[in-house]
Amino acid sequence: MSESNQLYRHTLECLRFESECRELAKNVPCPDLQLHFLRLAEAWLALAVSGPDSHAGEGISEAGTQAV
């Protein structure tokens, strides 16, 4: 797979996950879970922008577990 194709697929997948997290945030009644999903959405967006070889996603699990 070419590098540009890999970057495109990575970006698209991250943006899909970001969108799903934002949708989940809209649909849960608990403010803590809303915040959790919004933080995850921001992390996925950072990964989409930074590319597959970055360290932008480090700490996602720590940030996610602290919100709940």
C-alpha positions, 0 to 999 in steps of 0.5 A: 500500500502506498504511503499516501493511501495509508495516510488517507485510510488512517485519516478517514478511520480516525475521523469516523471514530471522532464522528462516532464519539461525538454522536455517542456524546449527543445520545447519552444522558450522563454528563460525565459520559458526554465529557468522556466521549467528547474527549475521545473525539478530540483525541481521534481528531488529533490523531487524524491531523497528526498522521499514523506515525505521531504520538498524538494518541498517547494517553487516550486510555488514561484521559478516557478512564479519568472522565468516568 
